[in-house]
């Protein structure tokens, strides 16, 4: 997140996503939680399959989760 766009998206995540999560009694993680936390949450929710899909997008990642 050293590029200015990454910094902007991280700040949006912090100011919007995290606060919305906290307002719903969530963990307040935000959208920039990273793959390790996503894997942890998926496993805790009972998903057995977790795969990062190979998409060509510098701003987003897409995960495939299956039970």
Order of alpha helices (4+ residues) and beta strands (2+ residues): alpha-alpha-alpha-beta-beta
